[in-house]
Amino acid sequence: MPGRFSQTTELEVLKDRFRFPSNGITLNPRYNIAPGQLSPIVIKDGGNNLKMMRWGLVPSWAKDASIGYKMINARAETLTQKPSFKNSFKERRCLVIADGFYEWEKSEKKVFKIPYRFVLRSREPFAFAGLWDSWKAPDGSILLSFTIITIEPNDLMKPIHDRMPVLLKQSDEDIWLDNDFRDVEKLFPLLAPYPSQMMEAYEVSTLVNSPKNDTPECVKPKKSVKESGLLSFRL
């Protein structure tokens, strides 16, 4: 997974960080981005370019767009085996801009799951490794969509979930975006668990359980570090 993430960083900061022109796009803070919703994506088209794409990849050959809800994540281990992802892995890689993501831990004592937000310790924005595609609808309109690649969890993530999204190192982002680089065997090493010591996790409100909730309260810690046991998630 993830099944939700956030992107609240101001556009001017993102332009400097990811080196793209704004292209007239206006970004509002998003605290609870869900599958099927639009999110800012960076692709290489001459230089870095910002696009708004729908989360949930719809392959160009798909019969209808509903398949995208089954394609929000792509397992790194099988990218070259799945028809939905293998061509995009070679030719259409992208950066999914974020500043945090959510995962849910199932409590042994309670039937509901506990949501946690994962962030960089620096609180800086980062990029998930993503793939994208373009699909032509029957009415002739074009849908741009993306998926987020997942990998085995790092030590921070393991107590919560058995998968985590690939957070690219900033030094690897240019090669990931390079459309001319198609040696996928050399790309696989980039798809590694992000270092635990550079991340933090904290419990958040169950407001994030509903995609209808997209407010600052979604990213706020539910309790203090001491009260929530967050110390056990700081490595």
N, C-alpha and C positions, 0 to 999 in steps of 0.2 A: 504494500500500500504506500502512499497515503490515499485517504478518501476525501480529505479536505486540506486546504492550506490558506495562507494569508499573504497579502502583498500590500503593505501600508506605506512603503517608502515613497517620498516625493519624486515626481518625474525628473526634476533637475538633477537630483542625486543619481538616479538610475541612468540618465544620459551620460554622466561622467563615468560611472562605474562600468557600463556595458558598451559605451562608445557608439551610440546611435543617435540620429536626428529624430525629433519627436514626430515628424510626418503629420502634424496636425492632430495627433491623438491626444485626448485628455484622459488622464488617469485619476480615478477616485480611489481613496483607501478601500481595500477589500479585506475584511477580517475573517471571512468564512467562505472561501471560494469552493464551490461544489461541482461535481460532474454535470456536464451539460451547459455550464456557464462560460462566458468569455473571460479570457485572461491574457495579459501581455506576454508575448513570445518574441524572442530575438532569433532571426535567421540571417544567413549570409547571402546577400544579393548585391554583389559588387562590394559593398561594405556591410557593416552590421545594420540591420533594419528591424524596427519594431512593428509587430503585427498583433492584432487582436484575433485570437483563435478560440474555438470551442473545445473544452476539455472532454475528451473521449474520441479517439481517433476513428475516422471514417475512411477506410481505404478507397482509392479511386475506383475500384471495381465493384464496390458494394452496391446492392440493389436498393437499399434505403438507408437513411441516416441513423436509424434506431440501433444499428450495430455498435455505434459509438459508446453507448452506455456499458458495453461489455469490454471496452478497450481503453479504460482510463489508465491502466497500468500495463507495462510490458516487462516480463521477467528477462533480466540480462542474459541468463543462461540459455535461453531459447530464441534469441532474436533472429538468428540466421535460419531457424527451422520453421518459424511461423510465417505463412504467406502474408498476413496482415502487417508484419513489421520488417521483413527482411529487406525489401527494396528501400524503405525509408531509412533503415539503418545505414545503407550504403550511400544514399543520395539526399536525404531530407532530415538532417539532424538539427535540433534547435535547443535553445536555452529557455527554460521555463522560469521566469523571474519570481522569486518568493522571498519572504523574510521569516517564515515559520511554517510548520505543518503540524497536523494533529494526528494522534493515534489513540485508540481506546484500549484500556486494560480491563479485562474481566475480573471482577472481584470474587474471591472464593466465598465470601460471606453474604454477598448481595447479588441479585439477579441482573442488575444493570451494569453497564460498563463505565469505567472512569476515564474521562478524556484528559489527555496531556498534550501540551504544546511543546514542540521541539524547535530550538533556535540556535544560532551561533552565539557563543559567549560574547562576542564583540557586538552582537545585535545588528550586524551589517546584513544587507541583502545578499542573496546567493542565487545560484542557478541549479535547478534540477536538470539532469540529462534527459532531453526529450526527443521525440520523433514527431514529424508532422506529415500531413498529406492534404491533397486538394480533391474535393468531390463535387461533381456536377449534378445538381438536382434536376428532376424532370422538367422544371420550369425554366431551366437554363441558368439559375443562380449558382454561385460557387460557394462552397462551404470549406473553410480552412479549419482544421482540427488537429489536436495533438494528444500524445500520451506521455506519461512519465515512467521512466525506467526504474525498476526496483532490483534490489540485491539483498543478500543475507544481511542481517542486522549487525551493527557494532555492539560493543558491550553496554553502551547507554540504552540502546533500543531493545536489547534482548529481554529484559524483564517485562516489556510491554507488548512486543509483537515479534513474529518470526521473519518479517520482511521490513525493509526500509527503502525510501527513495534514494536514488543516486544523487548526491550533492557533488557537483564537479568542483575540483580545485580551480581557483581562478587562473592558474598557469596552464590548465588544460582546456580552457574554454575555446581558444582560437582554433586549435586542431579539431575539436569536436564540431565546430561550425564549418570547417573547411570542406566544401562540397567536392573539391578535387581529390580529397584524401579518402580513398575507398578501400584501403587495406584494413578490413574489419578485424583481422587478427591483432593488429596493432592498436585498435580502438578498445578492445576488451579490457586491457589493463587500466583504462581510465574509469571503468565501471566497478569501483571498489567502495566498501563502506567508508564513510567519512570518519576521520579520527574522533573518537569519543571525547578526548580531552579538550576539543575545540567546540564542544556543544553543551547545551544544558536542556533540561526538561522540567516542566512544572505543571501541576494540575490546574485545569481551568473549569469554568462553569459548564454544565450540561446544556447551556444555551447553544453551543456549537453542534449539538445533535441535530438541530433543525437547520436546513439551508435557508429558511426564511429569516433567520437571525444573522445579521451582518453588521454588527455594531462593535464599538471598542470594547464592550464588556466581554466579548468572545476571547480576547487575547490577554485579559487580565488574570493574574494568579488568583486561584480560588482562595488560597490560604497563604500565610507566610511560609517561608522556607522551612522553619522549624516545625510549624504545625503540620505541614503537609508531608513531611518526610522527604522533601526534595533533596536533602543531603545525600541520600542513598543513590540519587541519580546524577550526582556531580562527581565525575571521575578525575 
